[in-house]
Amino acid sequence: MPVNFFRVLSLGGIFADIFLTLPHIYKPMKITLLTVGKTDKDWVKQGLDIYMSRLKHYIPFSIVEIPELKNVSAMTKDQIKSKEGELILKNIRPSDDVILLDERGKEYSSVELAGIIRDKMSYSGKDIVYVIGGAYGFSEAVYQRANSKLSLSRMTFSHQMVRAIFVEQIYRAFTIIKGEPYHHE
């Protein structure tokens, strides 16, 4: 049963933990990784499987793969981004907190990312959808819908590789939040 955690100052100046069960109000946050194209590399699938199985102990997490467009040779880059953008937007709810993985996004350390996720879990009440776009990036409509942009690095990674790297970072963030001995400073 979901619980909401509150910390209050006791009379003796020591913090006491109080758990309030809120089954009718509390909805645990979910994280979704929305990607354009299927994961087609076995080693990426294996990495995703490892970290997704670990993540399930912390938070509901899923990957949604939008199929790549067919017959794109006759399309311009902008047409491809526009069509992919329509498919991305169909998979996002109005209440979602949408964060694009984008080379022009803000870079964070693992500890900073953990703090952002912790704060969103505590205060936003929204599900988070991280989005990895197609080869040409995002359409203007997707940029307009996004709440923020995140960059994993100034370096360029393949869209396949980014999936495994990012899911590992989400797992790492939760071990940091929980104070577990996975991350080392």
Residue, then its C-alpha position, 0 to 999 in steps of 0.5 A: m500500500p502506498v504511503n506518504f512520508f512526513r518528518v516532524l520535529s519531536l519534543g526532544g528535538i529528535f526527528a521522528d518518522i511518521f507514515l500516513t497511509l493515503p491510498h485514496i490520494y497518493k499516486p506513485m510517480k511513473i517514469t517513462l523513456l519514450t524513444v523513436g525506433k526500436t532497440d535493435k542491438d542485443w547488447v543494448k537490450q541486455g543493458l536495458d534489461i539489467y537496469m530496468s530489473r533493478l529500477k522496478h524496486y524503486i519506481p514504476f519505469s517503462i520504455v515506449e518505442i515508437p516505430e521508425l517511419k517507413n519510406v523516408s527517402a522521399m522526405t525532407k529532414d523537417q518532414i521526418k521530424s514533423k511526422e516523428g513529432e506527431l507520434i511523440l506527442k500522441n504518447i504524451r499526456p497533458s499532465d506529463d512532465v516532458i524532458l527531452l534528451d537533447e544536445r542543447g539541454k542542460e548538463y547535470s552531474s549524477v547527484e544533481l539529477a538525483g536531486i531533481i528526480r527526488d524533488k519532482m517525486s516530492y512536489s510535482g505529482k506528475d509522471i516524467v516522460y524522458v524523450i529520445g528523438g530520431a536521428y534529426g532531433f525534435s520538431e518545433a511542436v515537441y520543443q514547445r510541449a517540453n518542460s525542459k531539456l537534458s543533455l547527457s554530454r557534449m559528446t554525441f552518442s548513438h540513439q541506441m547507446v543513449r538508451a542504456i546510458f540513460v537508464e543506468q543514470i536513472y538507476r544511479a539516481f535512485t541509489i543516490i536518493k536512497g543512500e545506497p552504495y552504488h555511486h561513488e564521489 
